[in-house]
Structures are given as structure tokens and as C-alpha cells.
């Protein structure tokens, strides 16, 4: 850790001393409606490769000072308009004046292609990004609930609070969930009762990143990665103070939430960002009545500041997350009265970018973070059943390369992580330290109409328990793992509307501390967990074919994939009960496995105000070595929506459903299929100084009783009944 701190300090001194030699210009202009010529206020302006952004004022005007010289991609986004994109060239000492003409969007497409702003490149695989109206319409209590209706995504849950996304049947340690491209520093991936320490109410957008570029984030990205973007460390200076206020309420849990984000300039070369949110909810109402011990109470806050110059920026931020929530009880393996969990995280991060004059290097990026996570699980009598502590340190350095010849966007870098883990109470998992290091690279190649994207990563991990001893589960001793991940993807635009893509990936997953060394009861997870010190590296090989059509009235996307695993790590239900505390015994094991699936979406614009859209997802998982289904695999899911959009009003209805899941792991319960209707409405209004959105949604209008297959509490808890959600957001 001392080495990481010294490296970050030297980087800061080097970057601050560099600006005198930097060359810069000024970018200014107006955003107007292409149809009426009227100014467009509150448009978000993004200069992608330079990591600069601002917002247009009441006259549609915008200004970006200290712009580095060079060629960049400029993008503009605004509710009610199609995204705008153009290429600009900024000259040293010059002022570039622009007029951005944005086309009015009567109907918003149901799918948006992800842009990875850190690379300045579009991902090859079709992926989705939630922002603006779609984010407000789908905003839930958790990130997983917010993403639950996206193609290929589902939600693993154990009540309202501890929910985590599942992408193409891959969840837990196989799906990275990131904040601003960095690790969250919690234990949500290890077991289903641990909540993800990310609240969606103050998120700018949520990205699904796939393809070779995902290897920059980690080796276990066969399905992809979820990135929640907040810009804790701001990278640009706004022209004036910008404030976003959000409020959310829902009837099923009598829940209320509020959040605020403020970004303020300090002169012309510094910026401060602050946010805060609070969420409280009672027990969840289902068609069977309210389920006890499902309430939650969560508070978050952050403060960040950056120095922004023509050479780049350097900033720091600190954040806190505190939560208290319940896990229901009342069935075999559960505590009779349920379990209450209290957790907190304290997170500090620093990030800097230097737009270099070095030939072949577009910019250098460096970031580091420190996280302290503490988690306690209380029985109904108030005693601590188990507790966890985790200290995490991360450092990343990336050189983003400039295009040369057929080589366009690329990156090369390294990543270091140190984790210090301890547990108490009934846990017998020894205190353990973990070191991980990785080197990675990514490159896009222009093949003359066809593009090739490649990525590679090499990871090493050393896991060291506090002492070496022989346990009932085997020898507890230091373990070392390593391996290569690689990916390649081709994209063929057959014509301006139809694009085909193919990709292949080899990924690895290194065993975690709990999977290797755990031995003891975990009441909140309803299990007696037994580790396996003999686990090896899990490796996966995946192939995918996809196609996309973008027409004036019809757009669609379809993909099919096949993933094969060697040493697939999973907690196997042994069918036995620990006789001392009456908990089912789950032991970690490795087995060969296969997962195949398909997903797709279609959007049909019936007229200028009416549209119909649909999406579906299917995945099938098999433990081939055991000839058994992979436990907790989501069933076939689909949805059909109709939408009326006549600015400033949008109204829609959705029918979503799932097939019956009968392909079950050993001792797993089947779930019936269901169809559930939802309604939503959004109204937009604005003045010269503010933009307002009011979103009303009614989930499960028919109050249907149904159960989600990935819910660990489905035997006692059906999904929520009729739920009225209201989201109000104002941009100042």
C-alpha cells in the first residue's frame, strides 16, 4: 500500500508540474432545434476523447475553456432529441465556434448502443445503456431492480435490499459491477444476502459493457460488466452551478427516497461535486400480505474536487454508504424471526488524466482507491451472528493510444489490488490477505469497412491466510493462481442499416477467499458454507453471433451465444443439514459446464406518436460433468410494450412475463410462469432556468401473485403486488 500511495503522490506532482507546456484552445457555441431554430437548454455536451463536458444554458449556449488541441468526437444529448455527433478540431490559441442542430425525437428508440467514454470507442457487441427517460421509468430500489427488464438481464435477490444483477445467467463473481469503472469494495458478489453498496437514484447512467474492451475492467467478463456512472471525481468545469434534485416514492413498501447532486465551478480551472441520498422503506406488500423483516434504511453521500487544465485533470473524492435492512425468515434453514444486517462503506478515490504530447499516446490515465467495508448480521435477540470486514486498495494506470494507419483506438495498462479480509461471530473463515495484479491491452483495427477489436489480459492472484493449518475441509495454506483472458470481435456493416458481428472470448475466474476457506453457518444466507481449498482456476470460452438493423420505422437486435466452462465454481447443495444449527450444507465445487442462450429486441414505429417494442431472453445452463442443470438459472423471459409519445407527454403499457422453470439443480424448487401488466407515464416541462420530469409507473397492475426463480426467499415471499412508483426530477 505504501508503494501505491507513493506512486499516486508522484503522479500528482508530475501532472501538476506539466501544464505550463500544454497547448489549448476554447470551444463555444449554441444548441438549437433543427426544426424550429429555437435554443435547446439543458443539452449535455460531451467531448469524448478529451473527457470534457458541459450543459447548454437557457439560450442554448455552451462554453468549454482550456480545451486541448487536436481532433475529437463531440456528442450532445437532450431529452426529446436524437443524440447528436460530429468531429471537431481544436487549434492552439484559437476559439472554435459551433452551432449544434439537434433533431426532435418524437419516439425514443428502445435500445441505445453503449459508448465506452474511457476508450472513446463503441463496443462491438450490442449492449444497452440506461439514461434519461428510460432510467427514470425503470428506476428501482437497487441497481438490479433498475436493470431487470433489459434484454439478457435478470435479478438475484433475497428481499428488496440484497439484490444483484445477473447477465446471461452469470452473476456473483462472474459479473463485475463497477462504479465509475472501479471496484465497489463490498462483498455483494460472494453471497445472496449481501447488498450492493450502490444506490441508483443519483446515477447519471448505467452501462452494460461487453466485448474485448471489457477486459480492461477484469478477467471474468464473459457475459460483460455493469458500470454505474456518477463522475465522483469530476473531469470538467461547468459554466455555472448545476444542480439535480430527485425524489422517489413507491406504495408496495411505503418507500421514499430523495437525492441531490451539485456541481460547482471554482474559477475557470477547478470544480467541486457533492451528492447525497436517503432511502427508507417498510416491509414489502405482496398479494399474500406484507412480508415481515424486509424493511430497509440507507444513506449515502460524497464530496469530490478536481483541478482541470488544458493538460487534463487531477481530482479526489470521498464517499460513505450506510445501510440497515432485513432478511425474512420462516422456512427451513432460515432464522425463525429473520436476520437484520447493518453495513457501511467508506471510500476514497483519486483519478487523473494527462493529455500528452507524446507521439502515439492520446492520454495517460491513473486512478487509485481505498475502501473500508464493515458488515454485521444480527439475530432477532440482538446478538451478532456473523460479521465481516474488508479493506481494499486499488491502483490502475492506462495509456490510451492514438490512431495510426489502420490502428484506431487502443489502450494498454496494469491494475493492482490488495484486499485484507476478516470475519467474526460464528464464522470460521480465517483472516486472509489477497494480492492481485494484471496487465492488459485493447486495440481496434479498421479493415476497410469491417472493424476488428481485440483484447488480452493476464492476471495473477496470491491468497494468504493468517496461519497455515489442517482443517476439516483440507489444508488451509497460501494459494497462487494465474491465467490469460483474451477476446476478439468482428463487425461487418453490410449496408447503412444492417450490421453483423461475431466474437470469441476466453476468460478466467480466480477463486475467492470465501470459496477457498469458508467453514461455518451463514444465517442470513440460509446456509452452512463449506469452502474447498483444492479449487483451481475456472476458465470459460465463449462465442457469439449478433445482428442489428436500424431503419426509419423498424429497428431490431438479435444475438445467440455459447459459453463453455472448465472448473465452473458453484456452491453445491449437498442435501445434508448441519444437525447443530439445522442449516443446509453448501460446499463449493468445480465442474465442467455449458451455457447457451439467445436474446433480442425489436422496436416498430407505427406512426409519429405510436410505437411497439418487445424483447426476450433465454439461457440454458448444464453441469456437463454431472449431467445436471446449473442451479439458479433464469427461465425464458419476454416483454411487449406499446408507447404513445407526443411531447411533452409519454404514456405506455408493458406486458412482461416468464416461462416455468423446470430445469433445476439438485434440491432446487420449480417456479411457475407468469404474465404481469405494467403502466407508465412521463410528463416533461421546463423554463429558462429549470427542466422538470415527472414519471408515474404502476407495476403489477393486476396484483398478480408470482414468484421469481432467482429469489432465494420465493418459498415465503412472492414478488411485490400492485406498486405505484413516482419519480420527480428537476435539473437546475
N, C-alpha and C positions, 0 to 999 in steps of 0.2 A: 504493500500500500504506500510506503514511503516513496518508492520509485515512481508510482503513478502520480502522487502529489507533486513531486519534483518536476516530472515531465510536463504536467499541466501548468505549473508556475513558469517554467522556461518558455513554454509555448506562448503564454500571455505576454511575457516580456518581449519576446521576439516579434509578436504580431503588433503590439502597441508601438514598437520602435520602427516598424516598417512603413507607416503611412506616408511619411514625407516623400517617398519616392513614387507613390501611387499616382495614377493619372485618372481624371474623372471628368464627367460632363453632367448635364442636367436634362431630365426628361419631364416635359409638361404637356398638357393637352386637355381636351374635353371629351366626354362620353355623351353621345346623342342617340335618339331613336332613329333608326334608318327610315322608318315610315313617316314620322311626323317632324323630325328635326328637333324635337323638344329635348332639353337636357335630361340625362339619366343620373339621378343621385343615388348614392349608396352602392355603386358598382365597385366590385373588388377588382383591383388592377394588380396583376402578378407578372413580374419579370423573372422568368423561371430560373435560368441558369445563374443569375446574379442574386437570387434569393431576396428580392426586394418586392415589397407590396405596399399598396395604399388603397384609399377609398375615395371615390369622387364625392364632391360636396353638393350643396343644393343647386348649384349652377352647372353641375356635371364636370367641374374642373378637377384636375388632379396634378400633383407635383411630386417628383422624386429627385432630391438633390444627391450629390456625391455618387452618381452612377458610374461604375467602372466602364472604361472604354471597351468596345467590342461589339460583336453581334449576339443578339439574344432573342428568345421567344417571349413575346408579350401576350398575356391572356387576360380576358375580362369576364367576370361572372356577375349576374344580377338576376334576382327573382323576376320571372316574367319575360326573360330574354334568353335567346340562344347564346351559348358560350361564344366568345369572340377570340380569334387567334391571329397573330401576324408576326412577322420577323422584323426586328428593328436593328439599327446600327447607331451606336453612341460614339461620338468622336470626342477626343480630349479637348477640354476647354470650350466645348460647343453646347448649345441648347437645342434639343430636338423637340419640336412641337408636333403634336399628333391630334387628329380627330378620329375617335373610335365610333363607328356607326354600328350599333347593335340591333339585330333583328328581333322584333317582338315574337315571343314564343307563346302561341295560344295553347298548345298541348305540349306538356313536358314529356320527353321520352322516358320510358320506364327503366332504361338502363344507361349507365354512364361508364365510359372506359376510364380505368384508373390511370392517372398520371403520377409517376413517382417523382416528386419535385426534387428529391435529393440527387437524382441522376439526370433529370431533365430529359427523360425518355419515357415513351409509352410502353407498358408491358405488352408482351406478345400474346399471352393468354387473355381471353375475355375475363374481365373481373368487374367488380362493382364498387361504387363509391357513394356513400350516403352524405349528402349535404343539402342545405336549403330546405325546400318544402318536403322532400322525401324524408329527411332526418326528423323534421318536426312531426310529420304524420306518424312515423314509426317509433318515436321516442318512448322508451320504456324505463323501467326502474334500473335496469342493468344494460351493459353493452350487449350481452347475449340476447336479451329480450328485444332490443332495438334492431338487431340483425336477423331475428328469427325468420322473417318472411323473405329473405333474399335467396335466390337460387343457389342450391348446394349447401346452405347453412341451416343448422338446427341448434337446439339449446339443451345442454346438460344441466339439470337443476336438482336442488334438494330443498325447495321452498323458494320464495321470491328473491331473497338476497344472494345466496350462493349459487349463481348461475354463470356458465361459461360457454362460449361459442363452440360448436362442432362443425368443421368444414369438410365436406365429402366423407363423413364418417370418422374423421380424425379429430380427436380432441385431446385434452390434457397436455402432456409433454410433447405431443406431436403437432400442436398448433401454437405458434408463438402469438401472444397478444402483447402489443407494444404501445408505448406512449411516446409520441414524437420520435419514433424509430428506436427507442431504447427499452430495455427490460423493465418490468414493473416492480421487481424486487419483492414479490409476495410468494405465497405457497399455493395459489389457486390451482395450479396445474397438477398438483400431487393427489388431491382427493376432492370428492364432490361437495363436501361441506364447507370448503374454504372459499370465501368470496374473493372476487377480483377487485383490487383496490382502484378502480377507475369508474367514476360516475359520468354518465353520458350527457348530463344537462348543460355542461359548459364546453362540450366538444365542438370544434369548428367543423370537422368532418370525420368520417370513419372510412378507411381504405381497406380493400382486400387486395393484397399484393401477391402475384403469382409469377412463375417463370424463373429464369436464371437470375434476375435481379434480386429475388427473394433470398438468395444465398448470402447476400450481404448481411442479412439480419440473423441468420443461423443455419445450421446444417439440416434441421428437422423441418423442412418446409415443403414436403412432398405435396401437400394439399394447398399450401400457401401460408400467408401470415395476415393477421389483423392489426392495423396500425391506427390508433386514435390520435388525431392531430389536434393539438391545443396551442402550440408555439409558446410553451412555458418560458423559454428563452427567446425573446423577440428578436427578429432579424432585420427589421426595417423601422424607420421613424415616420409615424403618421404626420399629416399636416396639422392636425389638431387632436384634442382629446376625443377618443372613440369609446363608447360605452354600449354594451349589450346586456339587457336585463331579460331574464327568463322566469316564467312561473309555470308550474305543472300541478295538476290535481287529477286524482282518479278515485272512482267510487268503490271499486271492489275491495280495496284495502284502506279506504278512507285516508288516502295518502296525499300529502302535499310536499312540494319541493320548490325551491327557488334558487336562482343563481345569478351572478353578475360577473362581467368581465370588463375591465377598464384598461385601455392602452393609451398612454400619455407621452407626448414628446417632451424632452428636456433640451431646449435649444434646437439645433439642427443636426446634432450628431449623437444623441443619446435618447433612450426610450425606456419607460418603465411599464410593466404589465402586472396587474393584480387580478385575481379572481377568487370567488368564494361561493360555496353552495351548501345548502342544508336540505336533507330529505328525511321525512318521518312518515311512517305508515303503520297501521294497525294490522290485526290478523286478517288474512285473506278470506273473502266470501266466495264460496263455491255453491253450485246448485244443491249440495248436501248440507249447507250451513257453513258457518265460519270455522276455520281450522285453527286451533289454538297454537300459540307459540310460533307464529310466523310474522310477527311484527319486526320492524327494523327502524334504526335511527342512525343517520350518517351525516357527518360534516366534513367538508374539505375546504382548503384554502391554499393559495400560492402567491408568491411575490417574485418577480424577476426583473432584471435590468440588463441593458446591453449598450455598448459603445459601438456605433455604426459609422464607418468611414468608407471612403472610396475603395480601400483595400479589402473590405469585408466587414466582419463584426466579431465582437467578443462579449459574451454575457454569462450571467449566472442566474440561478433561480433556486428557491426553496419551497417545498410544499409539505402539507400534512394531510392525513386521511385518518379519521376516527369513525368506527362503526360498531354498533351493537345490534345483533339480530338473533332470531330464534330458529331452532331446528325442531320440527314437530316429532312427537313420539307416538306410542300406542300400538306398536306391532313388533313382531319377533326381531330381536336384535337392537331395537331402539330403547332408549331410556323411557320408562313409563310416562314421565311428565315432559319429555323432551330435553333439549340441551340449549343453553344460551351461550353465544360466542361474542367476545369483545376482542377487537383487533385495532391496531394502529400502525401507521407507517409514517416515517419522517424521511423525506427525500431531498437530496441536494444534487444539483447538476450544473455543469458548466459546458459551454459549447462555443466554438469559434470557427470562422472560415476566413481564409486568406485567398483572395483572387490574385493569383500570382502572375508575374511577368515571365515565369519560366516557360520556355518553349515546350509545347506538348502537354502542359498541365493547365487545366481550366481553373481549378481552385483546390485548395487543401482544406480538409475538414477534420476537426478534432473535437472529441467530446468525452467527458468523464462524469461519473455519478457515484454517489454514496447513498445507500438506503438502509434504514433500520426498521425492521418489521417485528412486531410482537403480537402474539395471538394466544388467548386463553379460552378454554371451554369449561363452562360451569354446569354442574348438575343442579337438579331442582332444589336441593338443600343448600345451595350456595357454595359448595366445595368445588375446588378446581380439579377437574378430571384429567386434563392434559393441557400442556402449554408448549408453545414453540417460539423460538427466537431466531432471527436470521439477519445477519449483517452482509450486505452485498456491495462490492466495489466493481465498477466497470470503466474501461477506457477503450476508445476506438479512434483510429486515425485512418483517413481515406484520402487518396489523391484521385481526383476526378479528372480524367484525361480529356484533352481537346480532340476534335476530329482531325483526321489526316488521311487523305485519299479515301479509300472505301471504309476505313475505320471511323465510325462516328462516335457516339457516346460510350465511355468506359470508365472503370474505376478499379483501383487496387488498394488494399489496405490490410490492417490487422485489428484484432479485438482481443482484449484480456478481461477475465472475470475472476474475482475471488469471492467465495461465499464461506461464511462462518455460521454453522448451524448447531443449535442446541434444543433439547426438549426436556420437559419435566412432567411431574404428575405420574400417571400410570404408564407413560411411555418408557420403553426400554431401549430406544434407539440411541446409540452413543453420540456424544458431541463429535462433530465431524467438520473438517475444513475441506474445501474443494477449490482447486485451481483449474482454469480452462483458458486456453489460448487458441487463436485461429488466424490464419491468413486467407485472403480471398481475392478474387478478381472477377470482373464482369466486362464484357465488350459487345457492342453492336456493330455488325458489318453490313454495309449496303452492297447487295449483289445485283444492283440494277433493277429496281422494281421489287425484287424479293429481298427481305431482310433476314439476317441470321443473328441470333442473340445467343451468347454462350456465357457460362459462369462456372466457377470452380471454387472450392473451399476445402481447407484441411484443418481439422480440429484435434486437439489433444486435451485430455482431462485427467487429473490426478485427484483421487478421493482418499482422504486420510482420516481414519477415526482417531479419537483422542488416546486410545490404547488398543493394543492387539490382544485378542483373547479368543478362546474357543467357546462358541455359543451353541445353544440348541439348534440354531439354524445353519451352523457352519462356522468357518474361521472368519472372524472379523479382523480384517487387516487392510493395509493400503492397496488400492486398486488403480491401475492405469489403463486408459482407453484412448483410442485414436482412430482416425479414418478420413477418407476423402468423400466429398459430395461434389457432384457435377451436374450440369444441365445444359441442354441446347434446345433452341426453338427456332422454327422457320415460319415466316409469314408471307403468303402469296396473295397480293391484291389482283384477282382475276379481272376485275373491272372496277370503276369508281364505286360500285355498290357492294360487290361480293368479295369477301376476303376469306381465305382458307389458312389454317395454321396447324402445325404439328410440333410436338415437343416430346422430349425424353429427359428423365432426371434420375440420378442415383443419389439417395440421401442416406444419412446415418442418424441414429439417435443413441446417445450415450446414457447408460443407466444413471438414475439419480440416487441421492443419499437414501431416501426412504425405501426405494425399490431394492437396494442392496442390504440395508442394515436394520430395517424396522422389525420390531417384535413386541407386540403388545396391543391392548384394546384401544379402539378409537370410537368412543361412544357416539359422537356426533355423526360419524360416517357409518354407523351401524355395523361395524366390522372389527374382527381381531386380525390385525395385519401382520403378515409374516414375510420378511424380506428374503432375498436369495443372493448370497454373496458370490455365487457362481455365474451370475448373469454376464453375458457378453454384449458386444455392440450389436444393436439392431440395425439392419441395413434394408433399404427399400429401393425398388426400381419401378419407375412409373412411366407410362406412355399416354399421350392424349392427342386426339384429333378434334378440331373445332372449326366452326364456320360462322360467319357473320354477314348479314345482309342489311344495308342501310338505304332504304328507299324513301321517297317523299310521303308515302302513305303507310308503308309496311316496313317494319324492321324486326329482325329475329336473330337469335343466337342459339347455337346448339353445340354440345360437347359430349364426347364419350371418352372414358379413361379406364386404364387397367393398372393397378398397383400390386406388386408382389413384395413380400417381406421375408427376410430370414432372421430368425430370433425375435419375432414380434413379442414385445414385453407387455404383459397384462396381468391384473390381479385375478387369479383363478379361484372361483368359489369351490372349496373342497367338499362342500356338502356336510361338513362337520361343524359342531358347536363347541366353543370353549365352555367346558362344564362349570368353570368357576364363575364366569360372569355372563354366560348364556348369550354369546355373540357368535355369529357365523364366522368361520375362519377363511380368510382370503390369503392365498400365497402367491407371490409374484413368480411368474414362469415365462419362458421364452418358447415360441413355436413358430414354424413357418406359416405364412398366411397369405391370403389373396383378397383384394378388394377391387370390384369393378362397378362402374356406375355411369350415369348419364345425367345431364341437366340441360335445361333450355328455357328460353323465354321468347315471347312474341308480343309485339305492340302494333295494333292496327288503328289508324286514324280514320274513323268513319266519316268525319267531316271536320270543319274548323273548330268545332266545340265538343265533339263526342269522340271518345276512343275506347278501345277494348284491349286489355292485356292479359297475359297468362304466363305462368311459369311452373316448372315441375323439376323435381329432383329425385333421383333413385340411386341407391348404393346397396351392394350386396357383399357381405364380408364372410370369409370362411377361414377357419384354422385348418389348413390343408393337412398338416401333420397329424392332427387329431380327428379330422373329418367332422368338425363341429362348426356351427356358426360363431362368428365373433360376437361376444356379448355386447349389449348396449349399442347395436347398430340401428340407426334411424330407418323407419319404413319409407315407402314411396310417399312423397308429398306433392301437392299441387295447389294452385290458386287461380281464380278467374276474377278479373276486376273490370268494371265499367266506370268511366270517368266523364264528367261534364265540366268543361273549363271555359269560362267566359269571364275574363278579368273584370273585377278583382275577386271573383268567386270561383271556387273549385269544389265540386261535390262528387263523391264516388261511393261505390259499394264493392265489396270483395267477398267471394265465397272461397274459403280455404279449407283444406282437408288433408287427411292422411289415410292410407290403407291400413288394414290389420297387419300387425307384425307377429308372424308365427315362426320365423326362423330365430330360434332362441338359443342362447348359451345355456350351459347346464345350470339348473335351479333358477332360471330367469322366468319372469311372468309374462304371458302374452298380453297384448293390448288390442282393443277393437279399433276399427276405423271410425272416422267421424267427418262431418261437414259442418262448418261453423260460418255464419254470415257476420260481416263487419260493415260499418258505415263510417264515412269520414267527410269532413267539410273544412275548407280553409278560406279565410277572408283576409285580404291584404288592403291596407290603406296607409297613406303617407302624407307628410307635409314637407316643407323645405328643410326641416331640422330633424325629422324622425321618420322611420319606417316601421310599421307595425304588422304583425301577423297573428291571427287568431285561428287555432286549429282545434276542431272538435272531432272526436272519434268515439264510436261505440263498438267495443269488441264483444263478440259472442252475443249478438242482439237477441238470439232465440233462447239464451240462458241454457244452452245445451250442456249436459254433463258428459265430459270426455276426459281421457287421460293420455298424457304424453308418454311415449315409450321411454324417453331418456330421463324421465323424472325418477329419482331414487325413492320418492315418497308417494308414488302413484297408488300404492295399495291403500293408503289412508287419505290421500289428497287428490281429488280430481282437479283439473285446471280451473282457473277463476271463472265465475259465472259472468253475467252481463256486467260490463265495466265501461263506464263513461269516463273518457280522458279529455282533459282540456289543457292545451299548451298555448301560452301567450308569450310573445317575444317582441321586444322593441329595440331598435337599433338607433342610437343617438350619435 
